[in-house]
């Protein structure tokens, strides 16, 4: 086994991310992987993509990555799942989002610089949470304005 944390499993995830996200160069899209091909099969693509992404998340947990790393990886998986359910457009999104490559980069950054990665991941998660709060507040404000406008019409 390699002296590096995660050794063989990390190398296996690197290979999976490469094959799944960027195996072949396509002229207009750039590098695409198996995710783009398997994703064209409804249901199967989402399940297979979830299993591959889940492997990376489990690996990070086995390596005892902090919650900020795990949550950021889970956020990437969530974005992929959210947009991936849209037929065809979701598959096009998958060619550019590359969840596994993103999660591999997060994991490798944490392994190389645990304290810096923890601070960065925490900052990203706080930013996402604040952005979500702003969206919720804005949505409620718009809904109230629409209801008031409709009430004024009656």
C-alpha positions in Angstrom: 0.0 0.0 0.0 1.1 3.5 -0.7 2.4 5.7 2.1 0.0 8.5 1.1 -3.3 8.6 2.9 -5.9 6.6 1.0 -3.2 5.1 -1.3 -4.9 2.7 -3.6 -8.5 3.9 -3.0 -7.5 7.4 -3.8 -5.9 6.3 -7.0 -9.0 4.2 -7.8 -11.1 7.4 -7.3 -8.8 9.4 -9.6 -9.2 6.7 -12.3 -13.0 6.7 -11.8 -13.2 10.5 -12.0 -11.1 10.5 -15.2 -13.2 7.9 -16.9 -16.5 9.2 -15.6 -15.9 12.9 -16.2 -13.3 13.4 -19.0 -12.3 10.3 -20.9 -12.8 11.6 -24.4 -12.3 14.9 -26.1 -15.4 16.1 -28.1 -14.9 19.1 -30.4 -17.6 21.5 -29.0 -18.0 20.1 -25.5 -14.4 19.6 -24.6 -13.6 16.5 -22.5 -16.5 14.3 -21.6 -16.7 10.9 -19.9 -19.0 8.0 -19.3 -21.4 10.2 -17.3 -22.5 11.9 -20.4 -23.1 8.6 -22.2 -24.7 6.7 -19.4 -26.7 9.7 -18.4 -28.7 9.5 -21.7 -30.4 6.4 -20.3 -33.2 7.7 -18.0 -32.7 6.5 -14.4 -29.6 4.3 -15.1 -27.4 7.4 -15.6 -28.6 9.0 -12.3 -28.1 5.7 -10.3 -24.7 5.0 -11.8 -23.5 8.6 -11.3 -24.7 8.5 -7.7 -22.8 5.4 -7.1 -19.5 6.8 -8.4 -20.0 10.1 -6.6 -20.9 8.2 -3.4 -17.7 6.2 -3.6 -15.7 9.5 -3.5 -17.8 10.7 -0.5 -17.3 7.4 1.3 -13.6 7.5 0.6 -13.4 11.1 2.0 -15.2 9.9 5.2 -12.8 6.9 5.5 -9.9 9.3 5.3 -11.6 11.3 8.1 -12.1 14.4 6.1 -13.8 17.2 8.2 -17.4 18.0 7.8 -16.7 21.0 5.7 -15.0 18.8 3.1 -17.8 16.2 3.1 -20.5 18.9 2.9 -18.8 20.6 0.0 -18.6 17.3 -1.8 -22.2 16.5 -1.0 -23.1 20.0 -2.3 -21.5 19.2 -5.7 -23.4 15.9 -5.8 -26.6 17.7 -5.0 -26.1 20.3 -7.8 -25.4 17.4 -10.2 -28.5 15.6 -9.1 -30.7 18.7 -9.2 -29.7 19.7 -12.8 -29.2 16.1 -13.9 -32.9 15.2 -13.7 -33.8 17.6 -16.6 -33.8 15.4 -19.7 -31.1 16.2 -22.2 -30.2 19.6 -20.7 -29.1 17.7 -17.5 -26.9 15.5 -19.6 -25.3 18.6 -21.2 -24.9 20.1 -17.8 -23.1 16.9 -16.7 -20.5 17.3 -19.4 -19.4 20.6 -17.8 -20.0 20.2 -14.1 -17.9 17.1 -13.6 -18.9 16.3 -10.0 -16.2 13.6 -9.5 -13.4 15.7 -10.8 -14.5 18.6 -8.6 -14.8 16.3 -5.5 -11.4 14.7 -6.2 -9.9 18.2 -6.3 -11.5 19.1 -3.0 -10.3 15.9 -1.4 -6.7 16.2 -2.8 -6.6 19.9 -1.7 -7.6 18.8 1.8 -5.0 16.0 1.9 -2.2 18.5 0.8 -3.3 21.3 3.1 -5.8 20.3 5.7 -6.0 23.6 7.5 -6.2 25.8 4.4 -8.8 23.5 2.8 -10.9 23.5 5.9 -11.0 27.3 6.0 -11.8 27.5 2.2 -14.5 24.8 2.4 -16.1 26.5 5.4 -16.1 29.8 3.6 -17.7 28.3 0.5 -20.4 26.6 2.6 -21.1 29.8 4.5 -21.4 31.6 1.2 -23.8 29.0 -0.1 -25.9 29.1 3.0 -26.1 32.9 2.9 -27.0 32.8 -0.8 -29.8 30.3 0.0 -31.1 32.5 2.7 -31.2 35.5 0.3 -33.0 33.4 -2.3 -35.6 32.3 0.3 -36.2 35.8 1.5 -36.4 37.1 -2.1 -38.9 34.4 -3.0 -41.1 35.2 0.0 -40.9 38.9 -0.8 -41.9 38.3 -4.4 -44.8 35.9 -3.4 -46.1 38.6 -1.0 -45.9 41.3 -3.6 -47.8 39.1 -6.1 -50.5 38.2 -3.6 -50.9 41.9 -2.7 -51.0 42.9 -6.4 -53.6 40.2 -7.1 -55.7 41.3 -4.1 -55.6 44.9 -5.3 -57.0 43.8 -8.7 -60.1 42.2 -7.1 
